[in-house]
Amino acid sequence: MTRKTSARDALLARREGFQEALLAWYRGCRRRLPWRESPSPYATVVSEFMLQQTQVATVLPYFARWMEALPDFAALAGAQEATVLRLWEGLGYYSRARNLHRLAREVAAGPLPSGAEGWRRLPGVGPYTAAAIASIAFGEASACVDGNVVRILSRLTRDATPYRDSASASKAFAPLAQELVNAAAPGDHNQAMMELGATVCFRRSPTCLVCPVRGHCGAATSGDPESYPRLDARKVEHRKVVRVWCERAGSVLLHKNAAGARRLAGLHELPTAEQAGMDPAQASKGRLVSRKSRGITRFRIEESIHLARPPRGRLGAGLVWIRVSDLGEISLSGPHRRWTAQVLADRGR
C-alpha cells in the first residue's frame, strides 16, 4: 500500500471527525462577508463570478456597489452592457461581467437551476462555480475544488504526486473532495475549505498550530506542509509595451477595443504606439510620462507611457478623441483609468 493511498484511506476513515472539526471552526471563526450575511442565489452567483481570480478584499467594494445598482437577476438582465462594464471596471477579466450579464438574461424569465449540472450550462460557469452555487444556494452536496482545496487535500494526505498545473491537480483531487463533502451542510463545508485555505493553510508559512484539522493532516504531523502540492513551476513571460499620451484641445487620444474583441471588448485604453501609427522605438524617445508594471496570468508586462504629438490626418481604427471632462462617462479598463487620472493630476488638469 502506497503512502498516498494509506493517507487518503486514513482521512476517509475519520471523515466525520474531520467534517465536524472543520464546520465548528468555520461557524465560529469565519469572516463576516456580505454574501454570507445576507445570502441569496443572486448574491452567491455575483460573488462567485467576482471572486474568480480576484481576492476577497478587492471584491468587497465592488460587490456592495453592484448590489446597490443591480439588486437581482431582473435588474441585471435589463441593464445596458455599458452600465454593467462601468460597475465592473477595475476588477479585470471583463468576460466575467459579460458572461454574468448573459446568465442573468437567460435565468431572469424562468426557474433557476438547482443543481451543479444545470448551472454548468450557463455562460461563464465552470465546475468550481457550479458546485459553489449549487451547494451554497441550493444545498446540493457538490464539492468545490480550486487551488485552495488542492493545497489542503495534498497536505492532509501528503500527496507527493507531481502535477503539471493547478487544473490537473484539481481534476485529480476532485474524487477525494467529493467524498469529504459534509452532506448535511455542503455549502458551509465548501466555504469552510475556502476559508481554511485563505486564512490558515497558506501557500507559504501556513499557521498549522491554529489549524482546526491539524490532527487529520499528514503534512502538519511530519512538519513539511510547504512541500505540498507539487506543481511544476509556472513559466513567466516578460513583455514590454510602449503607449503614447496625446492631448489636443482639451481631449485625450484613446483606443476603443472592438465590440467583438476577445478581451476588453468595448473598453477604452491609452493607445499603443502601433495603434497610434507610430514606431515603438521612436515613440519611446518621447518624454516618459509614466512607467507601470503588472502581472496578468503568466505574463509580466512593463508598460511605458510617453508624450507624443497627435497623429496627423485620419485616425486609425479604434482611435478616438475623448474630452477630458467626459472621461468619467466612458468605460476605461481599470489600470488605464488609474493611469489617466494620475497623468492628468501630474499635469495639473
C-alpha positions in Angstrom: 0.0 0.0 0.0 1.5 3.3 -1.0 1.8 6.3 1.4 -0.6 8.2 -0.8 -3.3 5.5 -0.6 -2.8 4.9 3.1 -3.1 8.6 4.0 -6.2 9.0 1.8 -7.8 6.0 3.3 -7.0 7.1 6.9 -8.5 10.5 6.2 -11.7 9.0 4.8 -11.9 6.6 7.8 -12.0 9.7 10.1 -14.2 11.7 7.7 -16.9 12.5 10.3 -14.3 13.9 12.8 -12.7 16.0 10.0 -16.1 17.4 8.9 -17.2 18.2 12.4 -13.9 20.0 13.3 -13.9 22.0 10.1 -17.5 23.0 10.4 -17.3 24.0 14.0 -14.2 26.2 13.3 -15.9 27.8 10.3 -19.1 28.7 12.1 -17.2 30.2 15.0 -14.3 32.0 13.1 -15.5 32.7 9.6 -15.1 36.2 8.1 -18.3 38.2 8.0 -18.7 38.7 4.3 -21.8 40.4 2.8 -22.8 37.4 0.6 -22.7 35.2 3.6 -24.5 37.6 6.0 -27.4 38.3 3.5 -27.4 35.1 1.4 -29.5 34.6 -1.8 -28.9 32.7 -5.0 -28.2 36.0 -6.8 -25.7 37.2 -4.2 -24.0 33.9 -4.4 -23.8 34.0 -8.2 -22.5 37.6 -8.3 -19.9 36.9 -5.5 -18.6 33.7 -7.2 -18.2 35.5 -10.5 -16.3 38.4 -8.9 -14.1 36.1 -6.8 -12.8 34.2 -9.8 -9.1 35.0 -9.9 -9.7 38.0 -7.5 -9.1 38.4 -3.8 -11.9 39.0 -1.3 -10.5 42.4 -0.2 -10.6 43.6 -3.7 -14.1 42.3 -4.4 -15.8 43.8 -1.3 -16.4 47.4 -2.5 -17.3 46.2 -6.0 -19.9 43.8 -4.6 -21.5 46.5 -2.5 -21.7 48.9 -5.4 -23.0 46.2 -7.7 -25.8 45.0 -5.4 -27.0 48.6 -4.8 -27.2 49.3 -8.5 -28.4 45.8 -9.7 -30.0 44.0 -6.8 -31.4 41.0 -8.6 -31.4 38.9 -11.8 -34.2 41.0 -13.3 -32.3 44.3 -12.8 -29.1 42.9 -14.2 -30.9 41.3 -17.2 -32.5 44.7 -18.0 -29.2 46.7 -17.6 -27.3 48.1 -20.6 -23.9 46.5 -21.2 -22.2 49.9 -20.6 -23.7 50.0 -17.1 -22.5 46.5 -16.4 -19.0 47.3 -17.5 -18.8 50.5 -15.6 -19.8 48.7 -12.4 -17.1 46.0 -13.1 -14.4 48.5 -14.1 -11.2 47.7 -12.2 -11.9 44.1 -11.5 -10.4 42.9 -14.8 -11.2 39.8 -16.8 -14.2 41.6 -18.3 -15.5 38.4 -19.9 -16.8 37.5 -16.4 -19.0 40.6 -16.4 -20.3 39.9 -19.9 -21.0 36.2 -19.0 -22.8 37.3 -15.8 -24.9 39.6 -17.8 -25.8 36.9 -20.3 -26.5 34.5 -17.5 -29.0 36.9 -15.9 -30.8 37.3 -19.2 -31.1 33.5 -19.5 -32.4 32.9 -16.0 -34.5 36.1 -15.3 -37.5 34.7 -17.1 -37.5 31.2 -15.8 -36.8 29.0 -12.8 -33.2 28.9 -11.5 -31.3 25.6 -11.9 -30.9 24.0 -8.5 -28.1 21.5 -9.3 -24.5 22.0 -10.5 -25.2 20.3 -13.8 -27.8 22.8 -14.6 -25.6 25.8 -13.7 -22.8 24.5 -15.8 -24.9 25.0 -18.9 -25.0 28.8 -18.3 -22.5 31.3 -19.6 -19.2 31.6 -17.6 -20.0 28.8 -15.2 -17.3 26.1 -14.8 -17.2 23.1 -12.5 -16.0 25.1 -9.4 -18.5 27.9 -9.8 -21.3 25.5 -10.5 -20.5 23.4 -7.4 -20.3 26.6 -5.2 -23.6 27.9 -6.4 -25.4 24.6 -6.1 -24.0 23.8 -2.6 -24.3 27.3 -1.1 -27.6 28.4 -2.5 -29.4 25.1 -3.0 -27.8 22.6 -0.6 -26.5 20.2 -3.2 -23.6 18.0 -2.0 -21.2 19.0 -4.7 -17.5 19.6 -3.8 -15.7 22.8 -4.9 -12.1 22.2 -6.0 -9.7 25.0 -6.7 -6.1 25.9 -5.7 -7.1 26.3 -2.0 -8.7 22.9 -1.8 -5.8 21.2 -3.7 -3.4 22.7 -1.3 -5.4 21.5 1.7 -6.0 18.0 0.4 -2.5 17.4 -0.8 -1.2 18.3 2.7 -3.8 16.3 4.5 -2.7 13.2 2.5 0.9 14.2 1.9 0.4 13.5 -1.8 3.8 13.8 -3.4 2.5 13.3 -6.9 3.9 15.9 -9.3 1.2 17.8 -11.2 1.7 19.9 -14.3 -0.5 22.7 -13.0 -3.4 23.6 -10.7 -6.0 22.5 -13.2 -4.6 18.9 -13.5 -4.2 18.7 -9.7 -7.8 19.9 -9.2 -9.1 17.1 -11.5 -7.0 14.5 -9.6 -8.3 15.7 -6.2 -11.9 16.0 -7.2 -13.0 12.5 -6.2 -11.5 12.9 -2.7 -13.0 16.3 -2.3 -16.4 14.8 -3.2 -16.0 12.0 -0.7 -15.3 14.5 2.1 -18.2 16.8 1.5 -20.5 17.2 4.5 -23.9 16.3 3.0 -25.7 17.8 6.0 -24.1 21.3 5.3 -22.4 21.2 1.9 -22.4 25.0 1.4 -20.8 25.7 4.7 -18.4 22.8 4.2 -17.2 24.2 0.8 -16.9 27.7 2.2 -15.0 26.3 5.2 -12.5 24.8 2.9 -12.1 28.1 1.1 -11.8 29.9 4.4 -9.2 27.5 5.6 -7.0 27.9 2.5 -7.4 31.7 2.6 -6.8 32.3 6.3 -4.8 29.4 7.7 -3.4 26.9 5.2 -1.3 29.5 3.3 0.9 28.5 0.4 3.9 29.8 2.4 4.2 29.8 6.2 0.9 28.1 6.9 -0.3 28.6 10.6 -0.5 24.9 11.4 -0.6 25.4 15.1 -4.1 27.0 14.9 -5.5 24.8 12.2 -8.8 23.2 13.2 -8.0 19.9 11.3 -4.3 19.7 12.3 -4.9 16.3 13.8 -6.0 14.9 10.5 -3.1 16.4 8.5 -0.2 14.3 7.5 2.0 17.2 6.4 1.4 19.1 9.7 2.4 16.0 11.6 5.6 15.5 9.5 6.4 19.2 9.6 6.7 19.7 5.9 3.4 21.4 4.7 5.2 23.7 2.3 6.3 20.7 0.3 2.7 20.2 -1.0 1.3 20.4 -3.5 4.0 19.5 -6.0 3.2 21.7 -9.0 5.5 22.4 -11.9 6.9 26.0 -11.7 5.0 28.4 -13.9 7.0 30.0 -16.7 6.7 33.7 -16.6 6.9 35.6 -19.9 8.1 39.2 -19.9 6.6 41.7 -22.3 7.2 45.4 -23.0 4.5 47.7 -24.2 5.1 51.3 -25.4 2.0 53.6 -25.1 1.5 57.2 -26.1 -0.1 60.2 -24.4 -1.6 62.6 -26.9 -3.6 65.7 -26.0 -5.4 68.2 -28.2 -7.7 71.0 -27.4 -8.8 69.5 -24.0 -9.1 66.0 -25.4 -7.1 62.8 -24.9 -6.4 60.2 -27.6 -7.7 56.7 -26.6 -8.1 53.4 -28.3 -11.5 51.7 -28.1 -11.4 47.9 -28.4 -13.8 46.4 -30.9 -17.1 45.1 -29.6 -16.1 41.6 -30.7 -12.7 41.6 -29.2 -11.9 38.5 -27.1 -10.6 40.7 -24.2 -11.6 44.2 -23.1 -14.3 44.4 -25.8 -15.7 47.9 -26.0 -13.4 49.3 -23.3 -11.0 52.3 -23.9 -7.3 52.3 -23.2 -4.3 54.5 -23.9 -3.2 53.5 -27.4 0.0 51.6 -28.0 2.5 53.2 -30.3 1.5 50.8 -33.1 -2.2 51.6 -32.7 -1.4 55.3 -33.0 0.6 54.6 -36.2 4.0 55.2 -34.6 7.1 53.2 -34.4 7.6 52.0 -30.8 11.3 52.6 -30.8 10.7 56.2 -31.9 7.8 56.8 -29.6 9.8 55.6 -26.6 12.2 58.5 -27.2 9.4 60.9 -26.2 9.3 62.2 -22.7 8.4 59.5 -20.2 5.1 60.3 -18.6 4.7 57.1 -16.5 6.0 53.6 -16.2 4.0 50.7 -14.9 4.5 47.0 -14.3 1.7 44.5 -13.8 1.1 40.8 -13.9 -1.6 39.1 -16.0 -1.8 35.3 -15.7 1.6 34.1 -16.8 2.8 37.4 -18.2 4.8 40.2 -16.6 4.1 43.3 -18.6 6.2 46.5 -18.4 4.3 49.4 -19.9 5.8 52.9 -20.5 3.7 55.9 -21.4 5.4 58.6 -23.5 4.3 62.1 -24.5 3.7 62.2 -28.3 2.4 64.6 -30.9 -1.2 63.9 -32.0 -1.3 61.8 -35.2 -2.0 63.8 -38.4 -4.7 63.0 -40.8 -7.4 60.4 -40.4 -7.3 58.4 -37.2 -6.5 54.7 -37.3 -9.0 52.0 -36.5 -10.3 52.3 -32.9 -8.7 55.6 -32.2 -11.0 58.3 -30.7 -10.6 61.7 -29.1 -12.3 61.9 -25.7 -12.7 65.2 -23.9 -11.0 65.2 -20.5 -14.3 66.3 -19.0 -16.0 63.2 -20.5 -13.6 60.6 -19.2 -15.9 59.8 -16.3 -18.7 58.8 -18.7 -16.8 56.2 -20.7 -15.6 52.7 -19.9 -11.9 52.5 -19.3 -10.0 49.4 -18.3 -9.1 49.6 -14.6 -5.4 50.2 -14.9 -5.9 52.8 -17.6 -8.5 54.7 -15.5 -5.8 55.0 -12.8 -3.0 55.9 -15.2 -5.1 58.5 -16.9 -6.1 60.1 -13.7 -2.5 60.1 -12.5 -1.1 61.7 -15.6 -3.8 64.4 -15.6 -3.1 65.1 -11.9 0.6 65.3 -12.6 -0.1 67.7 -15.5 -2.3 69.9 -13.3 -5.6 69.1 -15.1 
